[in-house]
Amino acid sequence: MSFPSLKQRLADGQTVNVFAVSRLFHPNMIEVYGLHGGFHGFWIDDEHAGFSVREIETATAFGRAAGLDSFVRIPPTDYATVTRCLESGAGGVMAAQISTAEQAEEFVRWSKFVPRGNRGMNAGGFDGRFGNLGLAEFCANANRDSFVAIQIETVSAVDQCDEIAAIDGVDLLFVGPADLSQALHVPGEFLHEKCLAAVDRVAAACDKNGKTFGAVTTTAEHSKMLVDKGCRMLSPTNDVRTFNAGVKSVKQTFAHLFE
C-alpha cells in the first residue's frame, strides 16, 4: 500500500479513527467517507450484516483507492472465513464474542502461517498478489503485515484480558461497549462503573503487554473517557448511524417542512 496501514499507525503510536461498514454498504459510501477526510480506515461487520467474498473484495479495493485500510469483524467459528477475508484484501481480521485466551490463541493461529499458525495456504488472493508472490515471501509478508484484533465484550474475556493481550500476534483488544454492558447487566449504560472498571482492566492489560486497545464509541463524553484511558482506535460511526444523522440534520434544517 502507498499509505500506512492501521497496524503501522498503531505501532507508530498514532491514534486512529475508523468507521464501520454494515447494512447500508455501497462502495460510493466508502469514497464519501474518504473525501470528507479524518478517517484512517474502516471495519467491515461480517458478524451482524454478513458480506460475500465479492463484497469484501469491493469494499477493500475502494478503501485502498481512498487511502483507507480495513479489517473484517467475524465470529470465531472457522479458519476458512479468516483466510477468505485476508485473501479478499482486508488488512486484518477481528474476532467477535471471544470468551477465553484459548479461543483467541486459536484465532491467531488461523490468521498466521507457519511457524506461528496454520492458516490455509492459497496465494491466489490479493495478499498473495494474485499468485505473483513466492510462497515463502507470501508467508513472511502476511505474518508480518496482517492485523489481528480480539473483541472484549464478554465477562470471561474481561477476566482473561491480560492473558489475551499477552498472546503473540494479537495487535489490539477492541472493546464492544454494547455487548459488554449487556454482559455486565447494565445494557446501554456505557459509563456505568461496571463498564468503566472493565475498560480499566483492558487498558491495564494492554499497557502491561505493550499492546493497545480500541472501542466503538457513541458520544463525545464516552470517547473522551476512552482516550483518557489510553484507547488509540476510536470507532465513532457506521453507515447506519451516519445516514440517520444526515436525515436528522435535514429535518432540523428544514423543520418548517416537517411540522
N, C-alpha and C positions, 0 to 999 in steps of 0.2 A: 504494500500500500504506500501511497505517496504522502500519507498523513499518519500521525501517531495513532496506534490502537488504544483502546480503553485500557488494556493491560499495561501498555507502555506508559500512558499518562499516570496511572495509579502508582506504578513503580517509581516514577519521577516525582512523586509527592503531590501531584495535582489533585484538585477537587473537580469532579466531572458531573455534568448534568446529562441525564438521559430521559427519553420519553419511551412509552410503551406502545406497541402496535398490537391491536386486538381486533375487535369485531368490525370496525369500520375500515379495515385495511384497503388501501389503494396506493399504488406506487407514487401517484402525484402527491399524496399526503406527505410522504417522506420528503419529497422535494420541497414542499411548503415549509416544513419544519426547518430544513436545511437553509432555505432562503432567508428565513427570519433570523437565523443565527443564534448563538448562545448555547446550543446543544452540542455535545461531543459524540453522541451515539444514541442507540435505542436498543430495546429488547423486544423480542417477539414472543407473545404469550401463547405458546402452544399447549399450555396446561388447560386453559379455560376456553380459548377461542378455537383452537385446532387449525393447523395450517398444513397444506400439502407441501411436498418437496418443491414443486414448481413455484408455489407462492413464497416459500422461504428463499429460493434462488432469486426470485424477482425482487423481494424486499431487500435482500443483502446487496444485490447489484445496484439498485437505485440508491441505497445507502452509501456505497463506495463512491458512486458518481457525485454525491452531495458532500463527500468528505466525512461521512459518519460511519463509525464502526458499529457492530451489532453482536448480540448474543441471543440465544433462544432459551426461554424457560420451558422445561419439560418435566413431566412426572418421572421419577427414577425407576422406571419399570423394565427397561430392556436396553441392552448395549446397542442394538441396531438403530434405535431412534437417536442416540447420541451421535453416532458416526454419520448418520444421514444429515444431521444439522450441520456438522462441521464440513462435510463434503459439499454441502449446498452453498457455502460461502460465509457462514456466520463465523465471527471471530471467536466464539466460545459458546458454552452451554451453562445453564443454571438449573440445579436440581431443586424442585419444589417438594414440600412436605417430607423433608428428611427428619428422621426420628433419632438416629444413632450415628456414632462415629463410624461404625462398621458399614452402614449404608453409604455414608459419604466416601469412605475409602473405596468401596465398590464402584461408585460413580466416577471417581477419579481414574480408576483402572480402565473403565470403559472409554474414557476420554483420551487416554495416552497409549502410545505404542511401547513396545519393549525398549528399555528394560523396566520402565515404570509401570506399564499396564499391559492390557491385552485387547486394545481397540481393534475392531475389524479392519482388515487391510484392503484398501482399494484406492489407488492413486488417480482414478479417473474423474474425480470431482474437482471443484475449484481449488481446494487447498493442495491438491496434487498437481495443480496447473494442467488439469485435464490430460494426465498421463505424460507430461513433459518433464517431470522430475524423476530421478532415480529413486528407488525405494529407500535407500539409506538416507539420502538427503531429505526426502519427504518425511520420514520418521523423525529425523532430528529437528527439522523446521517445525513440524506440527507439535512435537513435545515442548519445544521452546516457546512457541507463539500462542498456542491455544489457551483460552481464558476459561477458568473453571470457578463457578460461584456456587455456594451452598446456601439455600434459604434457611433462615432460623425463624420458624413460625409455629413450632410445637413446644410444649413444656419440656419434653425429653431432649429436644435439640438445644434448648437453653441450658439445661442441666449438663449437657455434654459439649457445650460450645468451645471450651478450652481444648478438648481432645480433637474436635473438628478443625479448629484453627491451626492445630499443630500438624495436620496432615500435609505431607509434601505434595504439591500440585494443586492445593486449594489456594486460589488467589484472593478470594473475597467471601466474607459472610454477608448475606443480604437479609435484612430484617423485613418480614412481611407483617406490617402492623395490624392489618385486618384479621388475618387468621391467628396471629399471636394474641390479640386482645380477646378473641373468641376462646382460645385455648386457656386463657387466664380468667375466663368467666366475667370479663368486663367488655363485651363486644362494642367496638366503636369508640371506646374511651382511651384513645391513644396516649393521652398524657396522664393516665391513671398511675398511681405509684407502683402498681404491679408491672405495668408496661415499662415504666422508667427504670425500674430495677433490672428488668430483663435486658434492656438496652445497655445498661451499665455493665452487666456481665459479659455481653458480646464485645463491648468496647475494650474491656479489660483483657479478654481472651485474645483479641486481635493485637493489642499493644504488647502483650507478653510474647506472642509468637511472630511478631514482625509482619502482621497482615493488616488489612484494613476492612472496613465494613461499609455497606450501602443500605439504602432503605427507600421504600415508597414513602412519599410524604404528601399530605393533603392541605396543610395550612402553613402560613408563614411562621406561626409560633412553633409548630411541630418541627419544621425544617431547621429553625434556629437552634432548637434543643439538640437535634441530631448533629449539626455542625459543631456545636459546643462540646459534644461528647466524642468528636473525632471522626464522624461519618464523612467519607470522601466520595461517595457516589449517591447523588440525590436524584430520585425519580419523581418529579412533581406533577406529571400529567400523562395521559394516554389519549388515544384518538377519541374515545367516547367523552372523556372529561373536556377535552378541547372543543369538541363540537357543541356540547351542552353550554360551555362558557360563551361560545360565539352566539348561540341562539339567545341566551340571556342578555348578552350585550346589545344585540339588535333590538330586543323588546324594550330594554331600558332606553336606548337612544330614540326609539320611535314609540315611546309609551302612549302617545295620543292615538296611535293606530290600533292599540290593543285594549282600549278601555271597554 
